[in-house]
Amino acid sequence: MNEIEFLKLGLQDRFERTRKEGRYVASRIFRSYEIHLYQCGKFYVEIWQKVGLNLVHFVEVLKNEQALDEYVGKM
C-alpha cells in the first residue's frame, strides 16, 4: 500500500493497518498528545493519542521530514 491508498482509508482502518503492518519506531509527547511513529513501507505514520486516554485522534502520514528530528535520541 502506498501513501495515497493509505490516506483514502478511514481513521479506524489507518490505525489498524498501522498497528498490524507498521514497524514501531519511537514515541514523543506534544502538548496533550502521545505521538507514536511507525514505518509503513516507504513512508512514516504518526498515531496521535490523548495523554491518559485510549482515544486516537489522528493517524497521519508524516510529510515533514524535519518532524523526524523530534524522534532523534528516542530511537
C-alpha positions in Angstrom: 0.0 0.0 0.0 1.3 3.5 -0.9 0.7 6.8 0.9 -2.2 7.8 -1.4 -4.1 4.5 -0.8 -3.4 4.7 2.9 -4.8 8.3 3.1 -8.1 7.1 1.5 -8.7 4.8 4.4 -10.8 5.9 7.4 -9.3 6.6 10.8 -10.0 3.2 12.2 -8.6 1.4 9.2 -5.5 3.5 9.2 -5.0 2.8 12.9 -5.5 -1.0 12.5 -3.3 -1.2 9.4 -0.5 0.8 11.0 -0.6 -1.3 14.2 -0.7 -4.6 12.3 1.7 -3.9 9.4 3.8 -1.0 10.5 7.1 -1.2 12.4 7.1 0.8 15.7 9.9 3.4 15.7 9.5 5.8 18.7 7.2 7.9 20.7 7.1 11.5 21.8 4.9 13.9 23.8 3.5 17.1 22.2 1.1 19.2 24.3 -1.7 16.8 25.4 -0.8 14.1 22.9 1.3 11.0 22.9 2.5 10.6 19.3 3.7 7.2 18.1 5.8 6.9 15.0 5.6 3.8 12.7 7.4 3.0 9.5 4.9 1.6 6.9 6.8 0.5 3.9 8.4 3.6 2.3 6.6 6.2 4.5 6.1 7.1 8.1 2.9 7.3 10.0 2.1 9.1 13.3 -0.7 7.9 15.6 -1.9 10.8 17.9 -3.5 9.8 21.2 -4.6 12.0 24.0 -2.4 11.5 27.1 -4.1 9.3 29.6 -6.8 8.2 27.3 -7.0 5.3 24.9 -8.5 7.6 22.3 -6.9 8.0 18.8 -7.5 11.5 17.4 -5.3 11.3 14.2 -3.4 8.8 12.1 -1.5 10.7 9.5 1.4 10.2 7.1 4.4 12.2 8.2 5.1 14.6 5.3 7.6 16.9 7.0 11.0 15.1 7.4 12.1 17.8 9.9 9.5 16.3 12.2 11.7 13.2 12.3 14.1 15.3 14.3 11.6 15.2 17.2 12.3 11.5 17.5 16.1 11.6 17.3 17.5 10.2 20.6 14.3 8.2 21.2 15.1 5.6 18.6 
